[in-house]
Amino acid sequence: MGKCVVLKQNSQEIRKIIEDAGIGLCPCASFDDNSWLDYHVGLGAYFDVHGLGYGSEEMSAGEDLSLFLYETKPEDIVWCNDVDEFIRLIKEYRTNK
């Protein structure tokens, strides 16, 4: 899956801060059950930040987070303490492609 930057927070206020920083958000970042936000380095997707931990017909929100953690190597996850660090790292990774 490659390196990803993860913020274990998600709220309307946080998403607004991210958008105001010029970082694109996928609509999935606003899904009701969404718990975390992530950025996959080098993915080249239209939107920079995606949601993690929203449920579906196939799995619960908790199962979605567990699947992400299972499929992603621990050394490939950069955990952020706050939205400012999340934004800073995204901008650094985008600059250093």
C-alpha positions as CSV (number, residue, x, y, z in Angstrom):
1,M,0.0,0.0,0.0
2,G,2.9,2.4,0.6
3,K,3.5,5.1,3.1
4,C,0.6,6.9,4.6
5,V,0.0,9.8,7.0
6,V,-2.8,9.2,9.5
7,L,-4.7,11.5,11.8
8,K,-6.8,9.7,14.4
9,Q,-9.3,12.6,14.4
10,N,-12.0,13.8,12.2
11,S,-14.6,16.6,12.5
12,Q,-16.1,19.3,10.4
13,E,-13.7,21.8,12.0
14,I,-10.7,19.7,11.2
15,R,-11.8,19.2,7.6
16,K,-12.3,22.9,7.2
17,I,-8.7,23.6,8.5
18,I,-7.4,21.0,6.0
19,E,-9.3,22.5,3.1
20,D,-8.2,26.1,4.1
21,A,-4.6,24.8,3.8
22,G,-5.2,24.0,0.2
23,I,-5.5,20.2,0.6
24,G,-8.3,18.4,-1.2
25,L,-10.7,16.2,0.7
26,C,-12.5,13.2,-0.8
27,P,-16.2,13.1,0.0
28,C,-15.6,9.9,2.0
29,A,-13.8,12.1,4.6
30,S,-17.3,13.4,5.6
31,F,-19.1,10.1,5.9
32,D,-21.0,9.8,9.2
33,D,-19.1,7.0,10.8
34,N,-15.7,8.1,9.6
35,S,-13.1,8.1,12.4
36,W,-9.7,8.9,10.9
37,L,-8.2,10.8,8.0
38,D,-5.4,9.6,5.8
39,Y,-3.1,10.7,3.0
40,H,-1.3,8.1,0.9
41,V,2.0,9.3,-0.3
42,G,2.4,9.2,-4.1
43,L,-1.0,7.8,-4.7
44,G,-1.8,10.5,-7.2
45,A,-5.5,10.5,-6.5
46,Y,-7.8,13.4,-7.4
47,F,-8.3,14.1,-3.7
48,D,-5.4,14.2,-1.2
49,V,-7.2,13.1,2.0
50,H,-9.5,10.2,2.5
51,G,-11.6,8.9,5.3
52,L,-10.9,5.8,7.3
53,G,-13.2,3.8,9.5
54,Y,-16.6,4.3,8.0
55,G,-18.7,1.2,7.7
56,S,-20.4,-0.4,4.8
57,E,-22.8,-3.2,4.1
58,E,-19.9,-5.6,4.2
59,M,-18.2,-4.4,7.4
60,S,-18.5,-2.2,10.4
61,A,-16.5,1.0,11.0
62,G,-14.3,-0.9,13.5
63,E,-13.7,-3.7,11.0
64,D,-12.7,-1.1,8.4
65,L,-10.0,0.3,10.7
66,S,-8.8,-3.2,11.6
67,L,-8.5,-4.1,7.9
68,F,-6.5,-0.9,7.2
69,L,-4.1,-1.7,10.1
70,Y,-3.8,-5.4,9.0
71,E,-3.1,-4.4,5.3
72,T,-0.6,-1.6,6.1
73,K,2.9,-2.3,7.4
74,P,3.4,-0.5,10.7
75,E,6.6,1.1,9.4
76,D,4.6,2.7,6.5
77,I,2.2,4.6,8.9
78,V,3.1,8.1,10.0
79,W,0.8,8.8,13.0
80,C,0.1,12.5,13.5
81,N,-0.7,14.1,16.9
82,D,-2.8,17.0,15.5
83,V,-4.1,18.6,12.4
84,D,-1.2,21.0,12.0
85,E,1.3,18.1,11.9
86,F,-1.0,16.3,9.5
87,I,-1.0,19.3,7.1
88,R,2.7,19.9,7.4
89,L,3.6,16.3,6.6
90,I,1.2,16.2,3.6
91,K,2.8,19.3,2.2
92,E,6.3,17.9,2.8
93,Y,5.5,14.7,1.0
94,R,3.8,16.5,-1.9
95,T,6.9,18.7,-2.3
96,N,9.3,15.8,-2.1
97,K,7.7,13.5,-4.7
